[in-house]
Amino acid sequence: MITGASSGIGRETALHLNAQGYRVIATVRRDADGDALREAAGHPDRMIPVRCDVTSDAEVSDLAAGVARITGGRLDAMFSNAGIANGTGDVTAEGCPVATLERLVAVNYLGSVRVIQALLPQLRAARGTLVINSALMTHTVLPYNGGYAPSKAALEAWADQLRREIRPHGVRVVCIRAAAIATPLEAKQDSAGVPSDGPYPDQHAFVEGGLVLMRRAAGNAAVQPARVAELVETVIGPGRAPLKPIVGGNARPIWAIGVLPLRMQDALLARVVRRMVRAAQGEPPPVRWPASR
Ligand SMILES: NC(=O)c1ccc[n+]([C@@H]2O[C@H](COP(=O)([O-])OP(=O)(O)OC[C@H]3O[C@@H](n4cnc5c(N)ncnc54)[C@H](OP(=O)(O)O)[C@@H]3O)[C@@H](O)[C@H]2O)c1
């Protein structure tokens, strides 16, 4: 069962696992997205789109009941993937509106928790695997993330608690920490609305620079959503899965920054900000995109 399968990583993972022969229950918010998913599936009879908004108690409760009808109450694997980013309006810690932070928490943290809680009895019954799409940003927090990092950090802290409690039941809990992956997530942002004046004028160029670098790297193998789909297949398969695997463009160097002493992290990330600002101003790409897994 995969949440948020209308586009990006969720869609790619649903199609990939279906192509490998898995029966996939994939949540979408629009029927048209479900139809498109089934049309693209290698085994359409084993692709089951279900409508669900993760912020709705009623829809999540219906989802759990629907999944139980399909699986007989035993769910082998679940990928909690649905999520949103924020590169719109003021994206600083000081200026990002609380209403925006609430929306990110409602979808990325509480939405994920709502679905996982509803499905855990079925995962426990199958001694299955829970995979959560967290973010590398929980480990190395970039500035100007618009409240995205705190929402994912809350989710990961909750997942740490769950993993330690549910161990005796044989359910594995894996948090995927992706760095840059080329999906519609970025295109959904309206960077024009990010202020270029006020006390944090770099925030606008930082967000723009991120979009520029992402567009330049779009064809690179390391940033393809297929990388995450293959990783999900690995961690739900037999064998000892890493608990917090990293994936995506520049994942290794970004991870490495996060283990340095804090003052060193701050100095390096200040350099990253300057590079992003220069990228927004049209300078050649300063960042390599090595294959990171
Ligand atoms: N792309 C990256 O660089 C990156 C890096 C680290 C982590 N991630 C994480 O990866 C996950 C997937 O993102 P993506 O990059 O694949 O972006 P995406 O293409 O925008 O996919 C996001 C998915 O979540 C769904 N969604 C959003 N709000 C929802 C809600 N309230 N209820 C149910 N579904 C909802 C979207 O459905 P609609 O089409 O209906 O909106 C869409 O299917 C997210 O959790 C994101 O934080 C992405």
The ligand as a Tripos MOL2 file, in Angstrom:
@<TRIPOS>MOLECULE
LIG
   48    52     1     0     0
SMALL
NO_CHARGES

@<TRIPOS>ATOM
      1 N1         11.4690   15.2050   -4.4250 N.am      1 LIG1
      2 C1         12.4010   15.2940   -3.4850 C.2       1 LIG1
      3 O1         13.4870   15.8540   -3.7120 O.2       1 LIG1
      4 C2         12.1560   14.7000   -2.1250 C.ar      1 LIG1
      5 C3         13.2100   14.6540   -1.2040 C.ar      1 LIG1
      6 C4         12.9840   14.1100    0.0540 C.ar      1 LIG1
      7 C5         11.7410   13.6200    0.3950 C.ar      1 LIG1
      8 N2         10.7110   13.6930   -0.5080 N.ar      1 LIG1
      9 C6          9.4020   13.1970   -0.0850 C.3       1 LIG1
     10 O2          8.8950   12.3120   -1.0480 O.3       1 LIG1
     11 C7          7.4620   12.2700   -0.9430 C.3       1 LIG1
     12 C8          6.8620   12.3200   -2.3450 C.3       1 LIG1
     13 O3          7.1780   13.5710   -2.9400 O.3       1 LIG1
     14 P1          7.5120   13.7380   -4.4820 P.3       1 LIG1
     15 O4          8.8350   14.3900   -4.5690 O.co2     1 LIG1
     16 O5          7.2590   12.5090   -5.2190 O.co2     1 LIG1
     17 O6          6.4560   14.9010   -4.8680 O.3       1 LIG1
     18 P2          5.0420   14.8650   -5.6280 P.3       1 LIG1
     19 O7          5.2120   14.3680   -7.0130 O.co2     1 LIG1
     20 O8          4.4890   16.2130   -5.3930 O.co2     1 LIG1
     21 O9          4.2030   13.7580   -4.8240 O.3       1 LIG1
     22 C9          3.5360   14.0570   -3.6250 C.3       1 LIG1
     23 C10         2.3740   13.1030   -3.5020 C.3       1 LIG1
     24 O10         1.7340   13.3310   -2.2300 O.3       1 LIG1
     25 C11         0.3540   13.5230   -2.4790 C.3       1 LIG1
     26 N3         -0.2810   14.3600   -1.4630 N.ar      1 LIG1
     27 C12        -0.0290   15.6440   -1.1370 C.ar      1 LIG1
     28 N4         -0.8590   16.0580   -0.1740 N.ar      1 LIG1
     29 C13        -1.6570   14.9990    0.1200 C.ar      1 LIG1
     30 C14        -2.7350   14.7950    1.0170 C.ar      1 LIG1
     31 N5         -3.1750   15.7680    1.8360 N.pl3     1 LIG1
     32 N6         -3.3410   13.5760    1.0510 N.ar      1 LIG1
     33 C15        -2.9220   12.5800    0.2300 C.ar      1 LIG1
     34 N7         -1.9290   12.7210   -0.6680 N.ar      1 LIG1
     35 C16        -1.3060   13.9170   -0.7130 C.ar      1 LIG1
     36 C17         0.2760   14.1760   -3.8450 C.3       1 LIG1
     37 O11        -1.0380   14.0250   -4.3540 O.3       1 LIG1
     38 P3         -1.7450   15.1940   -5.2520 P.3       1 LIG1
     39 O12        -1.2240   15.0160   -6.6450 O.co2     1 LIG1
     40 O13        -3.1840   14.8670   -5.1070 O.co2     1 LIG1
     41 O14        -1.3770   16.5010   -4.6440 O.co2     1 LIG1
     42 C18         1.3150   13.3480   -4.5900 C.3       1 LIG1
     43 O15         0.7550   12.1170   -4.9770 O.3       1 LIG1
     44 C19         7.0640   13.4560   -0.0560 C.3       1 LIG1
     45 O16         6.7630   12.9810    1.2420 O.3       1 LIG1
     46 C20         8.3320   14.2870   -0.0290 C.3       1 LIG1
     47 O17         8.4450   15.0430    1.1460 O.3       1 LIG1
     48 C21        10.8900   14.2200   -1.7620 C.ar      1 LIG1
@<TRIPOS>BOND
     1     1     2 1
     2     2     3 2
     3     2     4 1
     4     4     5 ar
     5     4    48 ar
     6     5     6 ar
     7     6     7 ar
     8     7     8 ar
     9     8     9 1
    10     8    48 ar
    11     9    10 1
    12     9    46 1
    13    10    11 1
    14    11    12 1
    15    11    44 1
    16    12    13 1
    17    13    14 1
    18    14    15 2
    19    14    16 1
    20    14    17 1
    21    17    18 1
    22    18    19 2
    23    18    20 1
    24    18    21 1
    25    21    22 1
    26    22    23 1
    27    23    24 1
    28    23    42 1
    29    24    25 1
    30    25    26 1
    31    25    36 1
    32    26    27 ar
    33    26    35 ar
    34    27    28 ar
    35    28    29 ar
    36    29    30 ar
    37    29    35 ar
    38    30    31 1
    39    30    32 ar
    40    32    33 ar
    41    33    34 ar
    42    34    35 ar
    43    36    37 1
    44    36    42 1
    45    37    38 1
    46    38    39 2
    47    38    40 1
    48    38    41 1
    49    42    43 1
    50    44    45 1
    51    44    46 1
    52    46    47 1
@<TRIPOS>SUBSTRUCTURE
     1 LIG1         1 GROUP 0 **** ****
